[in-house]
Amino acid sequence: MGIDPTPSLHHAWIRAEQEHFTAWRDGNISFTEQRHLRMAELLTALGQTVGGEAQLDRLFTSYLAEYERAWRAYPDALPCLEELRNRGFKLAVLSNGEDRQQELKLERIGVRKFFSCVLTSDSLGAAKPHREALDRAAEVLNASSAELTYIGDDVEIDVLGARAAGWRAFHLDRSDISRIQGCIKSLSELPALLER
């Protein structure tokens, strides 16, 4: 949009994303509606006029192109995934994202080959942290919840949701600010942790 990002704009975008993505995840609005609402809030924060759906779609499409162009794997991802695969772990992705976008993201960053399947709220008909999502994922993976381990970067949605469903779960906290038990700072810690 040609505007320098400021901490307050970043905060406004994150707040809008959390609010409206959660509303979509909970089935209260459509995927397109959450995108429109997020963009409308950003325009409001910028003091700009919020037009119709065509304007919001155009701006979100522009944002999405930049977002996708910025996708990168963390440096610890490939070595960790290779080691886990070599040790015989079966790996899957469980995401609240959209099917197409998650597949594209994994392909672009070069890690799709490590995962036996990609499960999303779209394909499961339920989203994390709701137990139905995790129970359905366990069914697809043909495993009991006690056999499954979840690694996620969101304490509430990933870790607490998985634990409530009977999975073992670890918080990937790259910022090292979490105080929850079962926390790792890097994926490089994961293979040894899972061996225990």
N, C-alpha and C positions, 0 to 999 in steps of 0.2 A: 504493500500500500504506500510505500515511499515514506514511511514514518519511522523514526528511530524508536526502537523498543526501549521502554523505561521499566523499572521495577514495578511501578504501579500498573502499567498496561499488562505486563506479564502476569501479575497477580489477578487482574480482572479477567484475563483469558483463562487462567487455571481455575478460578472460581466458577466461571460460566461453564467450563468444560465439566467440572465435577458435578455441578448441579444438574445440568441437562443430560449428561451422559448417564447419570444415575437414574434420572426420570425415564430415560429410554430403556435402560437395563431392567428397571422395575415394571416395564410395560405400560407406562403412563402416557408416553408420546412415541411417535414414529422416529426412525433413524434420521429421516430427512428433517423432521421438526427439530430434533435436538441440534442439528447442524445450523438451521436457520436461527434458532434462539441464541446459540453461542455467538454467531456472527453479529446478530442484532445488538447483543450486549457489548461487544467490542466496539461497534460503531458508536453506541451511546457513550461509552467511556472516552472515546476520541472526540466527542462533541459533534459527530457527523450525523447527517440525516439518514434515518433507516428507511429505505425504499421497500419495494415489494420483493416477492420471492425470487424473481429473476436476478435482481441485484445481489441478494444474499447467496444464491447459487453460484453466481459468477465469482464473488469474493471467496467463497469457500473452496471452489474449484482451484482458484489461484493459490490459496493457502495450502491445499492438499498437494499440489504439484511441488511446492517448496518443502513441505513436510516429508514427502516421499523421497525427494532428492537428498535429504539429509540423513536418511537411514544408514546406519553403520552398526556392525557388530562390535561389542566391547572386546578389547584385546584378549580377555580371559575366556571368551565364549568358545571359540574353536578348539583350543587345547582341552578344555573341560569336556566338551561334547565328544571329542575323539577318544579321550581316556574312558569316559563312561561307556561309550559304545564298545571299546576294546575289552572292557571288563564284563560285558554281557548285559548291561542294563538296557531295558526297553524304554525308549524315550517318546514322549508325546507332548504336544502343546495344548494347553487349556486357556482360552482367551475369551474375554467379553467382546472382543472386536468382531468385525464383519469377516465372513469367510474369505472373500476374494482378497481383501486387503491383507489379512494375516498370511495367506499363502504367498502373495506377492512379496511381502516384507521378508519372509523367511528365505525365499528364493534369491532376492536381491542382496541380502547380507551373507549369503552362502552357507546357510545352516539347515536348509530344508531336508537335505539327505540324511540327517541324523535322526529325524523323527518318523515314527511309524504312522502317526496320524496327527492331524490338526483339528482339534475340537473347539468349536466356538459356541457362543450363546445362540447364534443362528441355527447351527446344526443340532444342538441339544435341546432347544426350546426353553432354556432357562439360563440364567446368568449367575455367576459368582457374586456374592457369597451365598446365594440360596442353595440349600442342601440338594435340591433337585438337580442342579447342574453337576455337582460333584458325584452324586449317586448315578446319574446317567453316564457320566464320563467313566466311572468304574465299570459299568455294564459294558460299554463299548470296548474298554481295555481288557475285559474278561478277567477282572481281578477284584478281590475284596478290598475294602477301604484300608484294612490293616496292612495290605501289601504295597500300598501306594505312598509315595512321598511327593510333596508339592514344594516347589521353590518359587517364591514370588516376591515382588518388590513393594507390595501394598499389604500392610499388616492386617487391616480389617477385611478387605476383599479376598486376598489370597490366603494368608496364614490362618487367621481366625476362622474364616469360612471353611477351609480344608480341615482344620483340627476339629471343628464342630461336626464334620461329616465322618470323623474317624480316621482321617489320613494323618500321617506324620507330615509336618510342614516346617519349613525354614524360611526366615525372612532374609532376603538379599538386600542388605542395607549398605550401599556403596558410600553413603555419606557418614556412616558410623554414628548415627544419632539415636538409633532405636535402643530401647532398653528391654525389649521382649526376649524371653528365653528362646534359644534356638535361632540365633542370628549369625549370618556370615557376611563378611565385607567384600568378598570376591568369590567368583565361581571356582577359582583355583583351590579353594578350601573344600569344595564339595566332594570330589572322589574319595578322599580319605574319610570324610565324615560319613558317607554312605556305606563304606566298608565296615565301619563300626556298627 
